[in-house]
Amino acid sequence: MHFFKFGILAVLLAALPFSCSRVNGPQTPAFRFMVADVGQGLSQIGIRGSTAIVWDIGPAASMDRWMGAYLSAGSPRIAALSISHTDEDHRGGLSVLPESVDFSGMVITPRGADTSLVRAESGAWKDRVRFRCIAAGDTMGGLDGVLVRCVWPDSADTAQENAKNRFSLCFSVTFGATSLLITSDIDTVAEQELEVRLRYDLRADILVVPHHGSASSAGPPFFGYVRPAVAIISCESPPNEYGHPADETLELLALVGADVRKTYASGDIALRSNGSYWE
């Protein structure tokens, strides 16, 4: 463990200085980002003006919670819903999504994902959803002035049931000088590949912590490269059956100086960027 901690420090010392301080410059309309409190699941909502992208939608059992977050965000039109992988705690909410929600029907999945399963479990949207399958290097439109780039995976190996988490969709989101990293349920194997590919390009102001803060996703070099100012963990209040968030993960995030926020303690976690800094 001490070896890994020193490894993080080496990464940090090699990096350029980072600051969350306010930067003078012209003001632009805000980009809003929310991690909804959906219990033992995950859902993120990015909003620009009256349009949103949703990354995962939580489990079916937490739809009331998700709707509360969505309504508090102003009920924006959902241009696209990204389903990172087919675990129910990430895509189950689509099966009970009310028809009253202004949703385009566009569902984003990894290449090779089982879209037939997603369609079959889409409830009232079953005959209206359409799919776009993406991989690392692809971008998503829909939010004016916001660059949403898929950074993982190249393809989804659906033949490996036990590797679904590893091949979850991950996104880098940039608005002006501000950034965030969405990591879904990736494990340390995926993190190591991202370290090799992106290195310091992984850096982000905000990190949605992989796999609900699981110890299996606590990669010391990965956290060192990202070095988030704010790290957000979405999970049910401990003690829960999965042991989330792991003490090891919390220790590593503290070591890189992240302000750790947890949905079970804070409810919906909402931030706003004017393009220069986060509020």
Backbone hydrogen bonds, N-H to C=O, Kabsch-Sander energy under -0.5 kcal/mol:
donor,donor_aa,acceptor,acceptor_aa,energy
5,K,1,M,-2.2
6,F,2,H,-2.4
7,G,3,F,-1.7
8,I,4,F,-1.9
9,L,5,K,-2.0
10,A,6,F,-2.1
11,V,7,G,-1.8
12,L,8,I,-2.5
13,L,9,L,-2.5
14,A,10,A,-1.5
15,A,11,V,-0.8
15,A,12,L,-0.7
28,T,274,N,-0.8
31,F,273,S,-2.6
32,R,30,A,-0.5
32,R,47,I,-2.9
33,F,271,L,-2.6
34,M,45,I,-2.5
35,V,269,I,-2.6
36,A,34,M,-0.6
36,A,43,S,-2.0
38,V,36,A,-1.4
41,G,39,G,-2.2
42,L,89,D,-1.6
44,Q,55,W,-2.1
44,Q,56,D,-0.5
45,I,34,M,-2.8
46,G,53,I,-2.9
47,I,32,R,-3.1
48,R,51,T,-2.6
49,G,30,A,-0.6
51,T,48,R,-1.7
52,A,77,R,-3.0
53,I,46,G,-2.2
54,V,80,A,-2.5
55,W,44,Q,-2.7
55,W,53,I,-0.5
56,D,54,V,-0.7
56,D,82,S,-3.4
57,I,90,H,-3.1
58,G,42,L,-1.7
58,G,90,H,-0.6
62,S,59,P,-1.4
63,M,60,A,-1.7
66,W,62,S,-2.5
67,M,63,M,-3.0
68,G,64,D,-1.8
69,A,65,R,-1.9
70,Y,66,W,-2.7
71,L,67,M,-2.8
72,S,68,G,-2.0
73,A,69,A,-1.3
74,G,71,L,-1.7
75,S,70,Y,-2.1
77,R,50,S,-2.6
78,I,102,D,-3.3
79,A,52,A,-2.7
79,A,77,R,-0.9
80,A,52,A,-0.8
81,L,106,M,-2.6
82,S,54,V,-3.3
82,S,80,A,-0.5
83,I,81,L,-0.5
83,I,108,I,-3.3
84,S,82,S,-0.7
90,H,87,D,-1.9
91,R,87,D,-1.6
92,G,88,E,-2.4
93,G,58,G,-2.9
94,L,91,R,-1.5
95,S,92,G,-1.5
96,V,93,G,-1.4
97,L,94,L,-0.9
101,V,98,P,-1.5
103,F,101,V,-1.5
104,S,78,I,-2.5
107,V,105,G,-0.6
107,V,130,R,-2.9
108,I,81,L,-2.7
109,T,132,R,-2.0
111,R,134,I,-1.5
113,A,110,P,-1.9
115,T,113,A,-1.6
118,V,114,D,-1.6
119,R,115,T,-2.7
120,A,116,S,-2.4
121,E,117,L,-1.7
122,S,119,R,-1.8
125,W,122,S,-2.4
126,K,123,G,-1.8
128,R,125,W,-2.0
129,V,125,W,-2.0
130,R,105,G,-2.5
132,R,107,V,-2.2
134,I,109,T,-2.5
134,I,132,R,-0.5
136,A,153,P,-2.3
137,G,150,C,-3.0
138,D,135,A,-2.3
140,M,148,V,-2.6
144,D,142,G,-0.6
146,V,143,L,-2.3
147,L,145,G,-0.5
147,L,174,T,-2.6
148,V,140,M,-0.7
148,V,146,V,-0.7
149,R,147,L,-0.6
149,R,172,S,-2.9
150,C,138,D,-3.0
151,V,170,C,-2.2
152,W,170,C,-1.1
156,A,111,R,-2.7
157,D,155,S,-0.5
158,T,156,A,-1.5
160,Q,157,D,-1.6
161,E,159,A,-0.9
163,A,160,Q,-2.1
164,K,161,E,-1.2
167,F,163,A,-1.5
168,S,165,N,-1.8
169,L,84,S,-1.1
170,C,152,W,-2.5
171,F,182,I,-2.1
172,S,149,R,-2.9
173,V,171,F,-0.5
173,V,180,L,-2.7
174,T,147,L,-2.5
175,F,178,T,-2.5
177,A,275,G,-3.7
178,T,175,F,-2.3
180,L,173,V,-2.2
181,L,206,I,-2.3
182,I,171,F,-2.9
183,T,181,L,-0.5
183,T,208,V,-0.7
186,I,183,T,-1.8
188,T,216,S,-1.6
191,E,187,D,-2.2
192,Q,188,T,-2.4
193,E,189,V,-1.5
194,L,190,A,-2.2
195,E,191,E,-2.4
196,V,192,Q,-1.8
197,R,193,E,-2.1
198,L,194,L,-3.1
199,R,194,L,-0.8
199,R,195,E,-1.1
201,D,198,L,-2.9
202,L,199,R,-1.9
203,R,200,Y,-1.5
204,A,226,V,-1.8
205,D,179,S,-0.6
206,I,179,S,-1.3
207,L,230,V,-2.4
208,V,181,L,-2.6
209,V,207,L,-0.9
209,V,232,I,-2.3
211,H,184,S,-2.9
212,H,209,V,-0.8
213,G,210,P,-1.9
214,S,210,P,-0.6
214,S,211,H,-1.5
217,S,214,S,-1.3
218,A,215,A,-1.4
219,G,217,S,-1.4
223,F,219,G,-2.3
224,G,220,P,-1.9
225,Y,221,P,-2.5
226,V,222,F,-2.4
227,R,223,F,-2.7
229,A,205,D,-1.9
230,V,205,D,-2.2
231,A,259,D,-2.1
232,I,207,L,-2.9
233,I,261,R,-2.9
235,C,233,I,-0.6
243,G,240,N,-1.5
246,A,213,G,-2.6
250,L,246,A,-2.0
251,E,247,D,-2.5
252,L,248,E,-2.2
253,L,249,T,-2.3
254,A,250,L,-2.0
255,L,251,E,-2.0
256,V,252,L,-1.5
257,G,254,A,-1.4
258,A,253,L,-2.3
259,D,229,A,-2.7
260,V,258,A,-0.9
261,R,231,A,-2.9
263,T,233,I,-2.4
265,A,262,K,-0.8
266,S,262,K,-2.5
267,G,263,T,-2.8
269,I,35,V,-2.5
270,A,268,D,-0.6
271,L,33,F,-3.0
273,S,31,F,-3.0
274,N,277,Y,-1.7
279,E,272,R,-3.4
